[in-house]
Amino acid sequence: MSKQLESLMFVRELGTGAGTQVSLMRDVRDNKLYCKKFVSASAENFQSQVRQLKREFEIGVENDHPALRKATEYGIIKRKLRTVEAYNVLEYVEGIELDQFAEGKSVAMLTKIFWHVADGLYQLHQRGYVHADLKPINILCRRNGRPTVIDFGQACPMYTKKERIQGTQDYIAKEQVKKQALDQRTDVFGFGATMHRIFLGRTVETALNTKLAGGSTTINPNWREEAENLDPALMRLIKDCCQHEREDRPQNMKLVKDRLEMTFDRLSKTA
């Protein structure tokens, strides 16, 4: 067993999902909090979850941007030579999911949050990786609004062609559904779909939700009014990011964050 895991004490359960469990842990050496994300060897999807945990660690251990969650350790626990579980130790982010945090917040503040997310993703892309599963629940916001992108289990090297469709139907890009090579523009779509959900209260139509659910989902019944009143430049950016053909989207996250910065500057001056 690793030295770090030996020093971690269980605090409470944080949640479960897709076969994995997440626990809050405290390091007895310095009282620092961590997340332990693990999967039991008895789980039906154990091998695929192991691959995702390992990938999340390999990418997360190099994350040094404040908007990207950091991983500190990956390991396999064995007892009497038999595998019991696989685990990751991750940075603990004391925050709530973006869609919950966004309620009642100003457009200017949310624009700033998205700028920080775009800045982190730009660095991730510069390192040669795609997150490939951007959505509101994978962005946690602290009380002061500082965002952190989490869950790098679907992340992959740039230009990867996946063998099966992976992603969330309301935030998935066309090239993911068609199992084509992924690049930074794949995350631009997920980012735009997330902005669409947060600013407009409605999910965008994707190649997958149109097929499976008949199209987008309305969360805010006043979404048309929200769209009419939204800053025109921000609305244009959302539409550009959500283009089904990647050639029609902003070609990288730097272009996205530059446009967000101009929008924020304008909104903050008129607030």
N, C-alpha and C positions, 0 to 999 in steps of 0.2 A: 504494500500500500504506500502511496506517496506521502511525503512529509506534509504537504498542504492538506490533503484530505484527512490525515490523522489529527490535525489541529482544528478541524471544523466540527462545530457542535450544531445539532439540529435545533432550529427555532420553531418553524411551522411550515405547513404545506402552503404552496403558492398557487398550484393549479396542475392540471393534466391536459394532455392533448396529443392526438395522433400516436398514442402508445407510450409517450414519454410522461414523466412526472417532474415537477419542479419544486424544490424545497428551498426555504430560506435558511442559510447557515451563518454561524458566527465564528470567526477565527478567535480562539481563546488567547492567542498571543498578543493581539492588538485590538480585539473587539470589532474588527472590520467585518461588514456584512458581505456575503456572496450568495449567488444562486448555484445550486447544484441541480443540473438537468440530467436525468438518467433514464435508462430503459432496462427493464428486467430481461434476463436471458430467456424467460418463459414467454415473452411476448411473441405473437405470431409474426410481426414485422421486425423482429430483432435485427436481422442483418441489414435491412435497409435503414433502420434507425441508427445503427452503428456507423454506417457510411455518412449519414447526415451529421451525427455528432462529431465525427472526425473532421468532416469538411468545415463545420462551424468553428471548431478549434483552430484548424490550420489557417483560416482566414482571420478569425477573431484575435488570435494571439499577436497578430501584426497590426491590429487596429490601434492607432494612436491619435485619432481625431476624436474630439469630445462628443461628436454626434454619432459615433459608431461604438456599439457595445464591445467591450474587450473580453476575450477569453483568457483564462490563466492556466488551465490544465485539462487534459483529456486522459482517460485511463480505462482499463478493464479490471474489474474486481473478480478474483478467483478464490474459491474455497475448495480445498482438497483437489486442486488441479482442475476444477470445473468452473467455467465462467458463470458468474452470478448476475453481473450487470455491467453496462458501459455507462460512462458519465462524462460530463463536462463541468468544470467550475467556471462560472461567468461573473462578470461585474454585476453587482446588484444595483438596479435602477429604481429608486423610490419615486415612482411616478404613476400616472394613469394613461390609458390609451388615448390617442389623439382625438378620436371622435367624442369622447367624454369630456376631455379638457376643453375642446373648442366651444362648448355650449356657453353662449353669452359673451364670448371674447370678441374683440374688435377685429376687423379685417386687417388692420395694420399689424396687430400683434401676431395674427395667424400667418400673415405674409412673412414676417420676420422668422417665425418658426420654420416655415418651409424653406427660407433662404439657408438656415443652418443645416437643415436636412440635405439640401442640394449641395452644399459645400462639402459635407461629409461624403456624399455619394460620388462627388467629383474626385475626391481623393481615392476612394475605393476603385473607381474606374481607372485612375492613373496607375494603380497597382496591378491592373489587369483582371479585375473581377467584376461580375454582375451580381447584384443582390437577388433579383429574379422573383421576389415575392413582396413587393412594397404594397402596403395597405395600412389603414389607420391603426389596427391593433398591433402592428409591428413598429409603431413609433410611440414611444412613451415620453410623456412630458412631466417634468418636475413642477413644483408649485410656481417657480419663477418663469415657467415656459420653456426652459432649456430642453430640447428634444434629444432623444437617443434612438437610433435605429437598432432594432433587435432581430433575432431569429435569422441567422445566416445558414440555416440548414438546407435551403434551396439554392444558395449562392454557388457560383461556378466560375471557372476561368472564362475570359472573354472568348467569344466565337464557339462556345460549346454547343453541340447538337444533342439534345436530350433524347433518350430512347422512348420516353412516354411523356404525356402532357403533365406538367407540374405547374401549379399556380392556383390562384383563387379566381373563381369565374368572373367576379365583378372588377378585377384589377389586372387581368391577364392580357398580354399583348398578342396580336395576331400571329407573330412568328413563333410564340410559345405553343400555341394551339396547333400550328402546322409543323412543329418539331424542327424548325429551322435554326440556324446558328444565332445565338443570342449576343447582343452587344450593348453598349451604353444606352442606345435608343430604346431598348427593351425596358430599362429602368425609367427612362423618360416617360414612357407610357404609364407604367405603374404609378409614378409620381403624379402625372397629370390626372389619372383616374382617382387618386387619393385627394387631390385638390378639388376635383369635381364633387366628390362626396362631401367634403368638409365645407366648401364655400357655397354649394348649391343645394345641399341636402338631398341629392339624388345620385345614384351610381350611373356611370356612363355605360353605354352599350358596348359590349365586347363580342369577339368572335365566339366566346363560349357561353355567356349568359343569354345571348340571342338564341342559341341552339337549345340550351337546357331549360331556360326559364322564361323564354319569350321576350327577353330584353332587360332593361334596367329596372331598378327598384327605387321607389320614392320613399324617402325617410321624412322629409319635410314637405307637407302638403302645399306650402307657399313657395315651392322651388322656382316657379316661373317669376314671381316677384323678386326673389333673391337674384335671379339671373339678370333681370332688367336693371336692378339697382347696383349691381357689382361694378367695380372699376373697369372701364372698357379694356384697358391694357391687360389687366389681370384675366379678364374673361377671354381675351384673345390668346393669351398664353396657355390657359387651360385647354382651349380648343386645339391649339397647335400640338400640345403634348399628347392629346388623345386621338390624334389621327391614326387610322388603322394601318396605313402604310408607313413603315418606318422612315422612308425617304422624305416624307412630308412633315416629320416631327423635327424639333430642334436637334441638331446633330450631336450635341454633347451637353453635359450638365452645367458646364461653365456658362453657356449661352442662356440656360434656364435661370441660373442664379443671378446673372447680370440683369436680366429683365425683372426678376423679383426685387433686386436692389433698387432699381429705378422706380418701381411701383411703390415700395416701402417709403422711399424718400418723398415721393409725391403725397402719399397718404398721411405721413407723419407731419407734413407741413400744413395740411388742411384740417388736421384733427382739432 
